[in-house]
Amino acid sequence: MATTTDATDAGATDALGYEQARDELIDVVRRLEAGGTTLEESLALWERGEELAKVCRRWLDGARARLDAALAQEEAEGESPEAD
C-alpha cells in the first residue's frame, strides 16, 4: 500500500510548481516541529520534505540559469558594435 502511495507522490511531486512545493514543504516542517507523530510518520514526513526540497531546488536552479542567460545575452548585445 505504501509503495503505491510513494510512487503516486513521486509522480505528483515532479508535476508541482515552485509555490506548491514550497507551501507543502512549509507544512511538512511545521508538522515535524510540532511533534506528536510516530517515528514512522516522522520518517515519511522527512522523506516527503526531502523530495519537495529537491523540486524547489530544481525550480530555483532553472530560474537562475534563465536569469544568467538573459544577463549574458544583454551583456553580449551591449558589447557588440553599433551600426552607424
N, C-alpha and C positions, 0 to 999 in steps of 0.2 A: 504494500500500500504506500509506504513512504517513498519507494523508488519511483512510482508513477507520479506522485506529487513533486518530487525533486526534479524529474525530467520536465514536467509541465512548468515548474517555477523557472528552470534554466531557460527554457524557450521564451517564457514570458519576460524574463529579465533582459534578454537580448533585445526585445522589442520596446523596452521602456525608454522614454525620453529622459533627458537630464533631470528636469524638475521632478518628474515622477519618482525616479530612482533616489534622488536626494531626499524627498519628503518621506519616502518609505524607510530610508536609512536613518533619518532622524527618529522616526517612530521605533525602529529596532533598538537604537541606542537608548532611548527613553525606557523602553521595556526592560532592557538589560540592567540599566542603572537602578530601576525601581526594585529589582529583585523579586522574590516570591515565585520564581519559576523553578521547575525541576532542573536537574543537571542536563537531562536530555533536551528539554525545551530551550535551555540557555545555549547549548551547543548548536541547536538548529537555528536559533536567532543569530548567533555569531556567524555561522556559515552563510546565512542569508545576507547579513551585513557585509561580509567579505565580497559576495557576488555583486551587491548593489554598489559598493565602493569601486569595484572594477568597472562597472558601467559608467559611473560618474567620471572616473579617470579617463576612460576612452573618449567620452564626450569632451572633456576638457582638453585632452591631448589633440583631438581633432580641431577644436576651436583654435587652439594655439597654432597649429600647423597652418590653418587658413589665414589667421592673422599675420603670421610670419610671411606667408606667401604674398599676401596683399601688400605688406610693407616693403618687401623686396621688390615687387613689381613697381610700386610707387617710386622707390629709390632709383631703380633702373631707368624709369621713364624720365626722372628728374635729371639724370646724368647724361642722357642722350642729347646730342647736339640738335638745336632747334633749326628748323628750316627758315631761311630768310625770305 
